[in-house]
């Protein structure tokens, strides 16, 4: 029987080595069962809670060609962690004469196998939901303590080993310069041109654009406000700017936003 291997790892806890391990087990299983592997489909750093995965969808589409009769996965949760998506996509494969095989789970090809497969898929979905709840609960606890949840802290800030924010003085000086220049009447275009000339980059290491500069000029973190899911915690961040300069810039941006375009 011709089979293809589908492997996947999610970004939060696995790495490229996870793919290597999955492939090794799948190839060993194929060899011991006299299956011929005719292709591989691999999705990297993508959750199994959705079927919006490029390689996964390519595999489903390729089943129309009838070049393989089986999809071999390390475990069923690599195929999907959502029972609805699993059922829909297995039905598409079944229509093309393709079935899903698990290298690590002993699922019989009879009525009992249907029951076992359903239990395994339910457990995979339960684990996925439980993990998501734990992650969000941990993020909420971090937010209560005004700690970093892993997102980009923004130019001028860094995060220590205990997830606490602190000011990077070299970058903070650039932030103050940008605010002061805008408050003195310089346009965003003029500031951006000068920053590009000096090769000053954003916190993501990219060149400044009108959008990134506008975001920087309206970021309340610079006056010590910690932000999480729309909730503001004054004093939750180390301060880089005084309120007077920050709100003067906000007033000028609102005024310039509503002003006629310059010729």
NORJO-V974937 format. One record per residue. N is the residue number from 0. SS is DSSP state (H for helix, E for strand, - for the rest). PSI is psi in degrees with one decimal (999 if undefined). Layout:
n->N ss->SS psi->PSI
n->N ss->SS psi->PSI
This chain:
n->0 ss->- psi->134.1
n->1 ss->E psi->133.0
n->2 ss->E psi->159.0
n->3 ss->E psi->154.7
n->4 ss->E psi->131.8
n->5 ss->E psi->125.4
n->6 ss->E psi->149.6
n->7 ss->E psi->145.8
n->8 ss->E psi->147.6
n->9 ss->- psi->157.3
n->10 ss->- psi->-25.2
n->11 ss->- psi->-25.9
n->12 ss->- psi->0.8
n->13 ss->- psi->166.2
n->14 ss->- psi->-174.6
n->15 ss->H psi->-29.3
n->16 ss->H psi->-27.2
n->17 ss->H psi->-38.3
n->18 ss->H psi->-45.4
n->19 ss->H psi->-42.6
n->20 ss->H psi->-42.0
n->21 ss->H psi->-45.1
n->22 ss->H psi->-41.9
n->23 ss->H psi->-48.1
n->24 ss->H psi->-40.6
n->25 ss->H psi->-41.9
n->26 ss->H psi->-39.0
n->27 ss->H psi->-41.3
n->28 ss->H psi->-42.6
n->29 ss->H psi->-42.3
n->30 ss->H psi->-43.5
n->31 ss->H psi->-21.8
n->32 ss->- psi->7.4
n->33 ss->- psi->36.6
n->34 ss->- psi->148.4
n->35 ss->E psi->117.9
n->36 ss->E psi->119.4
n->37 ss->E psi->3.1
n->38 ss->E psi->163.6
n->39 ss->E psi->142.6
n->40 ss->E psi->121.9
n->41 ss->E psi->124.3
n->42 ss->E psi->128.3
n->43 ss->E psi->134.9
n->44 ss->- psi->44.8
n->45 ss->- psi->134.1
n->46 ss->- psi->149.3
n->47 ss->- psi->2.5
n->48 ss->- psi->-8.5
n->49 ss->- psi->151.1
n->50 ss->- psi->11.2
n->51 ss->- psi->66.8
n->52 ss->- psi->126.4
n->53 ss->H psi->-52.0
n->54 ss->H psi->-35.4
n->55 ss->H psi->-47.7
n->56 ss->H psi->-35.1
n->57 ss->H psi->-38.3
n->58 ss->H psi->-45.2
n->59 ss->H psi->-43.4
n->60 ss->H psi->-41.2
n->61 ss->H psi->-19.2
n->62 ss->H psi->-19.3
n->63 ss->H psi->-23.3
n->64 ss->H psi->-13.4
n->65 ss->- psi->39.3
n->66 ss->- psi->-7.5
n->67 ss->- psi->154.6
n->68 ss->- psi->-4.8
n->69 ss->E psi->147.6
n->70 ss->E psi->115.7
n->71 ss->E psi->124.1
n->72 ss->E psi->156.9
n->73 ss->- psi->-52.3
n->74 ss->- psi->161.3
n->75 ss->H psi->-26.1
n->76 ss->H psi->-13.1
n->77 ss->H psi->-31.5
n->78 ss->H psi->-47.2
n->79 ss->- psi->149.8
n->80 ss->- psi->18.5
n->81 ss->- psi->118.5
n->82 ss->H psi->-34.5
n->83 ss->H psi->-49.8
n->84 ss->H psi->-39.6
n->85 ss->H psi->-46.9
n->86 ss->H psi->-43.7
n->87 ss->H psi->-47.5
n->88 ss->H psi->-31.9
n->89 ss->H psi->-35.1
n->90 ss->H psi->-39.3
n->91 ss->H psi->-42.8
n->92 ss->H psi->-42.1
n->93 ss->H psi->-37.1
n->94 ss->H psi->-28.6
n->95 ss->- psi->12.1
n->96 ss->- psi->26.9
n->97 ss->- psi->136.0
n->98 ss->E psi->158.7
n->99 ss->E psi->131.6
n->100 ss->E psi->139.9
n->101 ss->E psi->127.0
n->102 ss->- psi->-26.5
n->103 ss->- psi->-12.6
n->104 ss->- psi->123.9
n->105 ss->- psi->93.6
n->106 ss->- psi->117.4
n->107 ss->- psi->151.2
n->108 ss->- psi->56.0
n->109 ss->- psi->-166.0
n->110 ss->H psi->-38.8
n->111 ss->H psi->-32.1
n->112 ss->H psi->-35.0
n->113 ss->H psi->-42.3
n->114 ss->H psi->-46.7
n->115 ss->H psi->-43.8
n->116 ss->H psi->-40.5
n->117 ss->H psi->-40.8
n->118 ss->H psi->-44.4
n->119 ss->H psi->-41.4
n->120 ss->H psi->-37.9
n->121 ss->H psi->-40.9
n->122 ss->H psi->-39.7
n->123 ss->H psi->-41.8
n->124 ss->H psi->-39.1
n->125 ss->H psi->-45.7
n->126 ss->H psi->-41.0
n->127 ss->H psi->-45.3
n->128 ss->H psi->-42.1
n->129 ss->H psi->-41.8
n->130 ss->H psi->-42.2
n->131 ss->H psi->-41.3
n->132 ss->H psi->-40.0
n->133 ss->H psi->-41.9
n->134 ss->H psi->-47.1
n->135 ss->H psi->-34.4
n->136 ss->H psi->-41.9
n->137 ss->H psi->-39.7
n->138 ss->H psi->-38.4
n->139 ss->H psi->-38.9
n->140 ss->H psi->-41.5
n->141 ss->H psi->-41.9
n->142 ss->H psi->-36.7
n->143 ss->H psi->-30.0
n->144 ss->- psi->4.6
n->145 ss->- psi->42.3
n->146 ss->- psi->163.9
n->147 ss->- psi->140.6
n->148 ss->- psi->16.1
n->149 ss->- psi->-8.6
n->150 ss->- psi->167.7
n->151 ss->- psi->123.2
n->152 ss->- psi->-20.6
n->153 ss->- psi->154.2
n->154 ss->- psi->130.9
n->155 ss->- psi->-14.5
n->156 ss->E psi->150.7
n->157 ss->E psi->167.3
n->158 ss->E psi->131.4
n->159 ss->- psi->-175.8
n->160 ss->- psi->-21.1
n->161 ss->- psi->17.4
n->162 ss->- psi->14.3
n->163 ss->- psi->142.0
n->164 ss->E psi->142.6
n->165 ss->E psi->161.3
n->166 ss->E psi->129.1
n->167 ss->- psi->106.8
n->168 ss->H psi->-35.2
n->169 ss->H psi->-44.6
n->170 ss->H psi->-35.7
n->171 ss->H psi->-33.9
n->172 ss->H psi->-35.9
n->173 ss->H psi->-40.8
n->174 ss->H psi->-47.5
n->175 ss->H psi->-40.5
n->176 ss->H psi->-45.5
n->177 ss->H psi->-44.7
n->178 ss->H psi->-44.7
n->179 ss->H psi->-38.3
n->180 ss->H psi->-41.5
n->181 ss->H psi->-40.4
n->182 ss->H psi->-26.4
n->183 ss->- psi->-4.9
n->184 ss->- psi->-3.9
n->185 ss->- psi->144.6
n->186 ss->- psi->163.0
n->187 ss->H psi->-39.9
n->188 ss->H psi->-41.1
n->189 ss->H psi->-42.6
n->190 ss->H psi->-43.1
n->191 ss->H psi->-43.1
n->192 ss->H psi->-42.4
n->193 ss->H psi->-39.9
n->194 ss->H psi->-39.6
n->195 ss->H psi->-41.0
n->196 ss->H psi->-39.4
n->197 ss->- psi->-2.6
n->198 ss->- psi->36.5
n->199 ss->- psi->127.1
n->200 ss->E psi->164.7
n->201 ss->- psi->177.7
n->202 ss->- psi->-15.9
n->203 ss->- psi->3.1
n->204 ss->- psi->17.5
n->205 ss->- psi->163.4
n->206 ss->E psi->148.3
n->207 ss->- psi->143.3
n->208 ss->- psi->169.3
n->209 ss->H psi->-39.2
n->210 ss->H psi->-46.7
n->211 ss->H psi->-35.0
n->212 ss->H psi->-40.3
n->213 ss->H psi->-40.3
n->214 ss->H psi->-43.5
n->215 ss->H psi->-41.5
n->216 ss->H psi->-5.7
n->217 ss->- psi->13.1
n->218 ss->- psi->112.1
n->219 ss->H psi->-11.8
n->220 ss->H psi->-30.4
n->221 ss->H psi->-14.7
n->222 ss->H psi->22.8
n->223 ss->- psi->15.5
n->224 ss->E psi->121.8
n->225 ss->E psi->132.7
n->226 ss->E psi->132.4
n->227 ss->E psi->117.1
n->228 ss->- psi->44.2
n->229 ss->- psi->-8.1
n->230 ss->E psi->132.7
n->231 ss->E psi->133.7
n->232 ss->E psi->97.6
n->233 ss->E psi->137.0
n->234 ss->- psi->1.7
n->235 ss->- psi->-11.1
n->236 ss->- psi->152.1
n->237 ss->- psi->140.6
n->238 ss->- psi->140.0
n->239 ss->- psi->-34.1
n->240 ss->- psi->156.9
n->241 ss->- psi->157.7
n->242 ss->H psi->-37.8
n->243 ss->H psi->-49.5
n->244 ss->H psi->-42.7
n->245 ss->H psi->-49.8
n->246 ss->H psi->-22.6
n->247 ss->H psi->-41.3
n->248 ss->H psi->-39.8
n->249 ss->H psi->-41.7
n->250 ss->H psi->-43.2
n->251 ss->H psi->-38.4
n->252 ss->H psi->-40.9
n->253 ss->H psi->-39.9
n->254 ss->H psi->-44.8
n->255 ss->H psi->-30.4
n->256 ss->H psi->-36.2
n->257 ss->H psi->-4.2
n->258 ss->- psi->155.0
n->259 ss->- psi->150.3
n->260 ss->- psi->142.9
n->261 ss->- psi->144.8
n->262 ss->- psi->999
